[in-house]
């Protein structure tokens, strides 16, 4: 079996020269490609850093506005509706298949394939978190004790 060195030595002087020239061109092109790619990567990183810094500055600048909004909501008795819903669902090991906000104070939730008793415990827990259950549509599945539900919830 011939090694690459044996193959190279077996070439004529002219063929060796052409092979050296071709290898040099491929090496230069590969080097150019690597340098170009690394510059592009560096440039996009610089741009992303600048954008992130601007976003962070904007967020710090608007921190006071957000606190004012939160204080106004607290004064009105408004709370985040999604927080207690997802927290109680997680505790009951219920997967919320679809969540659709209707407006700022109402949300519609779909849950597929949940045990009826687990659903009742979850609804009871939700009602203890200042959340009003406006409507519930329950559909029985072929499996015993398993239901699908659509619930409309709102702030009290």
N, C-alpha and C positions, 0 to 999 in steps of 0.2 A: 504494500500500500504506500502510495506516494504521500509525503508530507507537503505542506504548502511551500516549505523551503526548497524541497527537491523540484517541485513544479516550477518555482521561480527560477531556479538555477538552470532548468532545462530550456527556458525561453531564450530566444535570440536577444542580442543587445538592444535591437530596435523595439522588440515587444516589451522587454523590461522597462525601457524608457517610457513607452506609452502607458504601461501599467502604473508606473510611478506617477506620471502626470495625472492619470485618471484618479488614483488614490488621493493625490494632493487636492484635486478639484472637489472630490467628495468630502474630504476632510474640511476644506474651507467652507463649503456649503453647509455642512453639519454645524460647524462652529458659528457661522452667521445665523443659522436657524436658532441655535441655543441662545445666543446673545440677544437676538430679536425677541424671542419668547420670554426670556428673563426680564428684559426691559419692559415689555408689555405687562408682565405680572407685577413688576415693581410699580409701574405707572398706575395700574388699576388699584393696587393697594394704597397708593398715595391718595387717589381720588376717593376711595372708600373711607379712608381715615379722615379726610377733610369733611366729607358729608356727615360722618358719624359725629365729629366734633361740633359741627354746626347744629345737628339735631340735639345733641346734649346741651349745648348752650341755649337753644330754644326751650328745651324742657325745663332747665333751671330758671329761665326767664319767666316761664308761665306757671311755676310752682305756686305762686301766691294766688293766681286766678283759680287754680284747681282747689286750693284750700278754701277759698271763698265759696265756690260752688258746693263743696262738700258741707260746709257749715250751713249754707242756705237749705240744702236738702235735709240736714239733721234738724234744723229749726222747724221745717215743715213736717217732719216725721217721715220723710221719704227714706227708704232704704234700698240697697241693691237687691233686686229681686232674684237674680240668678245665683248669687252666692249661697243662700240657705237651701235653694232647690238642689243645686249640684252637690252640696255637702251632705245633705240628708240622703240623697240618692246613692252617693258613694258609701255611706254607712250601711245602707240597706242592700248594697251590692246590686243596685238597679242601674242598667245601662239606658241612658236617655238617647233614643234613636234619632230623634229630631227635635230641635228647639227653635221656635220661631217667635221672635218678639213681635207683638201686635202694635205696641206703642211704648212709651217710657214706663208705664206702670202695669202693663199686661203682657203675659207671655203664654204661648201655647206649646205644649209638650206632648210628644208621642213616645210611647214605650211599647215595644213588641215583646211578647212571650215573657211575662212576669207572673210569678205566683200571686194568686189573689190575696192571700194573707199578707205577703210582703208588701204588695201595693197598698193595702189598707194601713199598715204600720207607717209606710212612707207618707201617705196623705195626712195621717194624724200628726206626724212630726213636722210636716210643712206648716200645718195650721198653727202650730205652737211658735213659729218663727215670724209672726206678723204677716203671714201670707194668706190671702183669702182664696178659697177654691170656688171659682165661679161656675164651672161646668165640668162634668166628667162623662165621657162616653166609653163604656166598657164592652168589648166584644169577646165572647167565649171562644176558645180554640178547641180543636178536637182532643187535645191532651187534657186530662183531668186536673182541674185547679189552676190551669194556665190561662191567662187573659192578655188581650192587647188593650191599651187605653190611650185616650186622647184627653188631656186635661188643660183647662184654661185657668191660669192663676193670675192674681193681681196683688198689689199692695193693699193693706187694710187702711 
